[in-house]
Amino acid sequence: MMERLHTQNSLNRSALHEMELDAADKFRALSLDSAAQNMSVSSRGLNFHLGIENVDNTVSSPDTWAKFTEDNIRRSASERASSDEFMNMADNVLKETANDMWNQFNTVNEAFEQRVNETNQAKDKIQNHLSAVIQEIFDLEKSIEFIKKTILDKEAYLRLAQSRLETRTRRPGIELARDQPMHRLIQEIDDLHSMINDLKNKLSLEENAIQHLLRTKATLEHDLSVKNNSLHIDKERCLGNRRTYPSIQSVGHPATQPMPYQSQVVVY
């Protein structure tokens, strides 16, 4: 289309040039004819021009003269008609392009809104998961604190049992009997060792679990930061700059005022 418009513009300029030359020649000829018509015997500058009547420097006849002008006018009218046709075609193309741009503008905005909503949903899921992880960390910290206190309590009883047993081993002579209290103290010490070992194993498991949760928490916080940054870019910087459609002055196009865009993005 652009090439055809450029070609037609060149033809229009050529026709205009021919019309301007023809008009200038006719104006000059009219001036000379008027000057000749107004001459009289008393006019200044009259001279003899011997043999002028024998000079024939004409290049046209009245018929060819009239035809030349009619051809220029006909060519000018033809080029103007072609220009009108091309202008209508160009105007239709501009309107179609403007409509396509408007539709694409809405399509892109809808894609942005869908992406913003998806990101908001993903952010909410991450936030909920993060809250659950933080609560689990809090519960594990309480449990670890309780286990450590329980271990300390059991170790205190272990010291007591071992001290009792050690004290009884210093009984003199025949009094150092392997009696029921000694059996009960040995059993108590074994039970306390077993309980303390179980508590320490449980403490190790829960400390490992809390380290895993802390890593998960850091990952979720990073993901949440990424989602917030994505929302800022898509919603504020991109979609925020697309609230109104750019105004473009186009030939024959009625939409010359900015068109507002109604966003459907839910504000969080």
C-alpha positions in Angstrom: 0.0 0.0 0.0 2.8 2.4 0.9 4.5 1.8 -2.5 1.2 2.4 -4.3 0.6 5.6 -2.4 4.2 6.8 -3.1 3.6 6.1 -6.8 0.3 7.9 -6.9 1.8 10.8 -5.1 4.5 11.0 -7.8 1.8 11.0 -10.5 -0.1 13.7 -8.6 3.0 15.9 -8.4 3.7 15.3 -12.1 0.1 16.3 -13.0 0.4 19.3 -10.8 3.6 20.3 -12.4 2.1 20.1 -15.9 -0.9 22.1 -14.8 1.3 24.8 -13.2 3.4 25.1 -16.4 0.3 25.3 -18.5 -1.3 27.9 -16.2 2.0 29.9 -16.2 2.2 29.8 -20.0 -1.4 30.8 -20.4 -1.0 33.7 -17.9 2.0 34.8 -19.9 0.2 34.4 -23.2 -2.9 36.3 -21.8 -0.6 39.1 -20.7 1.0 39.4 -24.1 -2.4 39.2 -26.0 -3.8 41.9 -23.7 -0.7 44.1 -24.3 -1.1 43.6 -28.1 -4.9 44.4 -27.9 -4.3 47.6 -26.0 -1.7 48.9 -28.5 -2.6 52.0 -30.6 -0.8 54.2 -33.0 0.1 56.5 -30.2 1.6 53.8 -28.0 5.2 54.1 -27.0 7.8 51.7 -28.1 6.3 51.0 -31.6 8.9 49.9 -34.1 9.2 48.4 -37.6 9.8 44.7 -37.6 10.7 44.0 -41.2 9.6 40.5 -42.4 7.9 39.6 -39.1 4.8 38.6 -41.1 6.9 35.9 -42.8 8.1 34.4 -39.5 6.0 31.3 -38.4 7.2 30.1 -35.0 3.9 28.6 -33.9 3.9 25.2 -32.3 0.2 24.5 -32.1 -3.2 25.1 -33.7 -6.3 26.2 -31.9 -7.4 22.6 -31.9 -4.2 21.2 -30.5 -3.9 24.1 -28.1 -7.4 23.3 -26.7 -6.7 19.6 -26.7 -3.4 20.1 -24.7 -5.3 21.9 -22.0 -8.1 19.4 -22.0 -5.6 16.6 -21.7 -4.0 18.3 -18.7 -7.3 18.8 -17.1 -8.4 15.2 -17.9 -5.2 13.8 -16.5 -5.5 16.0 -13.4 -9.1 14.8 -12.8 -8.0 11.2 -13.4 -5.1 11.4 -10.9 -7.4 13.1 -8.3 -9.9 10.4 -8.7 -7.2 7.8 -8.3 -6.0 9.7 -5.2 -9.5 9.7 -3.7 -9.7 5.9 -4.3 -6.3 5.4 -2.7 -7.1 7.7 0.2 -10.3 5.7 0.9 -8.3 2.5 0.7 -5.6 3.9 3.0 -8.3 5.2 5.4 -9.9 1.8 5.6 -6.4 0.2 6.2 -5.8 2.8 9.0 -9.2 2.1 10.5 -8.6 -1.7 10.4 -5.1 -1.2 11.8 -6.5 1.0 14.6 -9.1 -1.6 15.4 -6.5 -4.4 15.4 -4.3 -2.3 17.7 -7.2 -1.6 20.0 -8.1 -5.3 20.1 -4.5 -6.3 20.7 -4.2 -3.6 23.4 -7.2 -5.2 25.2 -5.8 -8.7 24.6 -2.5 -7.8 26.1 -4.2 -6.1 29.1 -6.3 -9.2 29.7 -3.2 -11.4 29.5 -1.6 -9.1 32.1 -4.7 -9.2 34.3 -4.8 -13.0 34.1 -1.1 -13.2 35.0 -1.6 -10.8 37.9 -4.5 -12.9 39.2 -2.5 -16.1 38.8 0.5 -14.5 40.6 -1.8 -13.3 43.4 -3.2 -16.8 43.8 0.3 -18.3 43.9 1.4 -15.6 46.4 -1.6 -16.5 48.6 -0.7 -20.2 48.5 3.0 -19.4 49.4 1.8 -17.1 52.2 -0.5 -19.8 53.6 2.3 -22.4 53.4 4.8 -20.0 55.0 2.4 -19.3 57.9 2.0 -23.1 58.4 5.8 -23.6 58.4 6.3 -20.7 60.8 3.7 -22.3 63.1 5.4 -25.7 62.8 8.8 -24.1 63.7 7.2 -22.5 66.7 5.7 -25.8 67.8 9.0 -27.6 67.3 10.9 -25.0 69.2 8.5 -25.5 72.1 8.9 -29.2 71.9 12.7 -29.0 71.7 12.7 -26.7 74.8 10.5 -29.2 76.6 12.7 -32.2 75.6 15.9 -30.4 76.7 14.2 -29.6 80.1 13.1 -33.3 80.4 16.6 -34.5 79.6 18.0 -32.2 82.3 15.4 -33.5 84.8 16.2 -37.2 83.9 19.9 -36.5 84.2 19.3 -35.1 87.6 17.5 -38.3 88.6 20.4 -40.3 87.0 22.9 -38.4 89.1 20.8 -39.1 92.2 20.5 -42.9 91.4 24.2 -43.2 90.6 25.1 -41.4 93.7 22.9 -43.6 95.8 24.4 -46.7 94.2 27.9 -45.4 94.7 27.2 -44.6 98.3 25.9 -48.2 99.0 29.0 -49.7 97.3 31.0 -48.4 100.3 29.2 -50.6 102.8 31.7 -52.6 104.9 32.3 -56.3 104.7 29.2 -58.6 104.8 26.9 -55.6 104.6 27.9 -55.1 100.9 25.1 -57.5 99.8 23.5 -57.5 96.3 20.2 -56.9 97.8 16.8 -55.7 96.3 17.6 -52.0 96.7 20.8 -52.5 94.7 18.9 -54.3 92.0 16.3 -51.6 91.9 18.9 -48.8 91.7 20.7 -50.6 88.8 17.4 -51.1 87.0 16.5 -47.4 87.6 19.9 -46.3 86.2 19.4 -48.5 83.1 15.9 -47.2 82.6 17.1 -43.6 83.0 19.9 -44.2 80.4 17.4 -45.6 78.0 15.0 -42.7 78.5 17.7 -40.1 78.1 19.0 -41.8 74.9 15.5 -41.9 73.5 15.0 -38.2 74.4 18.3 -37.3 72.8 17.4 -39.2 69.6 14.0 -37.4 69.5 15.8 -34.1 70.1 18.2 -34.8 67.2 15.3 -35.7 64.9 13.4 -32.5 65.9 16.5 -30.3 65.5 17.0 -31.8 62.0 13.3 -31.2 61.3 13.5 -27.6 62.4 16.6 -27.0 60.2 14.7 -28.4 57.3 11.7 -26.2 58.1 14.0 -23.1 58.4 15.4 -23.9 54.9 11.9 -24.3 53.7 10.9 -21.0 55.3 13.9 -19.2 53.6 12.9 -20.7 50.3 9.2 -19.6 50.7 10.2 -16.1 51.8 12.4 -15.8 48.7 9.6 -17.1 46.5 7.2 -14.6 48.1 9.7 -11.8 47.5 9.9 -12.9 43.8 6.1 -13.0 43.5 5.8 -9.5 45.1 8.4 -8.2 42.7 6.6 -9.8 39.7 3.3 -8.2 40.8 4.9 -4.8 41.1 6.3 -5.1 37.6 3.2 -6.5 35.9 0.5 -4.6 37.9 2.1 -1.3 38.7 4.8 -0.7 36.1 3.3 -2.5 33.0 -0.4 -2.6 33.5 -0.4 0.7 35.3 1.1 2.4 32.3 -1.6 0.8 30.1 -4.7 2.3 31.8 -5.5 4.5 28.7 -5.1 3.7 25.1 -2.6 6.0 23.3 -4.2 8.8 21.3 -3.2 8.6 17.6 -4.5 11.2 15.1 -5.3 9.3 12.0 -7.0 10.3 8.7 -10.7 9.7 8.9 -10.4 7.7 12.1 -13.0 8.9 14.7 -11.1 7.6 17.8 -8.8 10.6 18.4 -9.4 10.8 22.2 -7.7 8.5 24.7 -9.8 5.5 25.5 -9.9 4.5 29.2 -9.2 0.9 30.1 -11.2 -0.7 32.9 -9.0 -3.1 34.8 -10.4 -6.2 36.4 -7.4 -6.9 38.7 -8.4 -7.6 42.3 -6.6 -5.3 44.6 -4.9 -7.2 47.5 
